[in-house]
Amino acid sequence: MPDVGGIAGERLRSFIERIERLEEEKAALAADIREIFAEAKGVGFDTKIMRQVLKLRKLDREDRQEQETLLDLYLQALGMAPGSAAEAGDMGDGQDQAAE
């Protein structure tokens, strides 16, 4: 393949073909992962929680602790933390008051 406009055709083709092969492998791996999640769901595991666990396992200890601390802080600020007034039903979306 000739060079066109300063672009080495054979070199470009090589890059494109390598990327295409990797994209095919990535699609196959994604299908394998979906199958594993389906299998886990079939025996009763919550796949949303599994995805969260996978995400947390990618973080180092300090980053994970920082995220957990911020999450707790945000939940407290919104009255959603365990034991908070809103969590106990004292506050919230108004449904408790409407029932009275």
C-alpha positions as CSV (number, residue, x, y, z in Angstrom):
1,M,0.0,0.0,0.0
2,P,1.5,3.3,-1.0
3,D,2.0,6.3,1.3
4,V,-0.7,8.9,0.8
5,G,-0.4,12.4,2.1
6,G,2.5,11.4,4.3
7,I,0.5,8.5,5.8
8,A,2.2,5.1,5.7
9,G,-0.7,2.8,4.5
10,E,0.6,-0.5,5.7
11,R,1.5,0.8,9.2
12,L,-2.0,2.4,9.5
13,R,-3.6,-0.9,8.4
14,S,-1.6,-2.8,11.0
15,F,-2.9,-0.4,13.8
16,I,-6.5,-0.7,12.6
17,E,-6.4,-4.5,12.4
18,R,-4.8,-4.8,15.9
19,I,-7.5,-2.6,17.3
20,E,-10.2,-4.6,15.5
21,R,-8.9,-7.8,17.0
22,L,-8.8,-6.3,20.5
23,E,-12.4,-5.0,20.1
24,E,-13.5,-8.5,19.2
25,E,-11.8,-9.9,22.3
26,K,-13.3,-7.2,24.4
27,A,-16.8,-8.1,23.1
28,A,-16.2,-11.8,23.9
29,L,-15.0,-10.9,27.4
30,A,-18.0,-8.7,28.0
31,A,-20.3,-11.6,26.9
32,D,-18.5,-13.9,29.4
33,I,-18.9,-11.4,32.2
34,R,-22.7,-11.1,31.4
35,E,-23.0,-14.9,31.6
36,I,-21.3,-14.9,35.0
37,F,-23.6,-12.2,36.3
38,A,-26.6,-14.1,34.9
39,E,-25.4,-17.3,36.7
40,A,-24.9,-15.4,40.0
41,K,-28.4,-13.9,39.7
42,G,-29.8,-17.3,39.0
43,V,-28.6,-18.5,42.4
44,G,-29.9,-15.5,44.2
45,F,-27.1,-12.9,44.3
46,D,-27.9,-9.3,43.7
47,T,-25.9,-8.2,40.7
48,K,-26.1,-4.5,41.5
49,I,-24.4,-5.1,44.8
50,M,-21.9,-7.3,43.1
51,R,-21.0,-4.5,40.7
52,Q,-20.6,-2.1,43.6
53,V,-18.3,-4.6,45.3
54,L,-16.2,-4.9,42.1
55,K,-16.0,-1.1,41.9
56,L,-14.9,-0.9,45.6
57,R,-12.3,-3.6,45.2
58,K,-10.6,-1.5,42.5
59,L,-10.0,1.3,44.9
60,D,-7.2,1.4,47.3
61,R,-8.0,1.3,51.0
62,E,-7.6,5.1,51.6
63,D,-9.8,6.0,48.6
64,R,-12.5,3.5,49.7
65,Q,-12.5,4.9,53.2
66,E,-12.8,8.4,51.9
67,Q,-15.7,7.5,49.7
68,E,-17.5,5.7,52.6
69,T,-16.9,8.7,54.9
70,L,-18.4,11.1,52.3
71,L,-21.3,8.8,51.7
72,D,-22.1,8.6,55.4
73,L,-21.8,12.4,55.6
74,Y,-24.1,13.0,52.7
75,L,-26.7,10.5,54.0
76,Q,-26.6,12.2,57.4
77,A,-27.1,15.6,55.8
78,L,-30.1,14.3,54.0
79,G,-31.5,12.6,57.1
80,M,-31.0,9.2,55.5
81,A,-28.4,7.7,57.8
82,P,-29.4,4.7,59.9
83,G,-31.0,6.0,63.1
84,S,-31.6,9.5,61.8
85,A,-35.0,11.1,62.3
86,A,-36.0,10.7,58.6
87,E,-34.9,7.1,58.6
88,A,-37.1,6.5,61.6
89,G,-40.1,8.1,59.8
90,D,-40.2,11.4,61.7
91,M,-39.3,13.3,58.5
92,G,-39.3,12.4,54.9
93,D,-41.6,12.6,51.9
94,G,-44.8,13.6,53.7
95,Q,-46.4,10.2,53.4
96,D,-46.3,9.6,57.1
97,Q,-48.1,12.9,57.8
98,A,-50.7,12.2,55.1
99,A,-51.6,8.9,56.8
100,E,-52.5,10.7,60.1
